[in-house]
Amino acid sequence: MGKEDKLIKIANYNTEWNRLLGIEFESFAIYRSKGLLTHLINRKHYVAAKYIDYLPELISSPDYIGIHDGNIEMVKCFKDNIFISIKLDTKKSKYYVATVFEVKQSKIDSYARSGRLIRIDEKVDI
């Protein structure tokens, strides 16, 4: 099995986010590895592991988004707050989900205050 077979396309970057982030990305596919669930379990991210099949919806409609250290970060808030980090694999020129974990509201608030995450206002048509 080749490396390409280990990636699953799960979403597309929404270019409407560019104006919030102050960047000019073209739309691109976002992938996850078939080994992501194992990665999450190995790191004891059990809550986040429950949401692995919902990643396409979480990525398509985050409540917060930001860029940190070159990674696109997003958070979806509901019963659990799920933090998703999307990283560029420079060798393959593909964006993939690097990790997913549960995050406390206080951490989200701190990231929002510092500007690391931007709240996506429901009134904004994204």
Salt bridges, closest charged atoms under 4 A:
GLU4 OE1 - LYS94 NZ 2.82
GLU16 OE1 - ARG19 NE 3.95
ASP63 OD1 - LYS76 NZ 3.88
ASP63 OD1 - ARG119 NH1 3.93
ASP69 OD2 - HIS68 NE2 3.46
GLU73 OE2 - ARG116 NH2 2.75
ASP80 OD2 - LYS50 NZ 3.78
ASP89 OD2 - LYS92 NZ 3.14
ASP121 OD2 - LYS123 NZ 3.36
GLU122 OE2 - ARG119 NH2 2.70
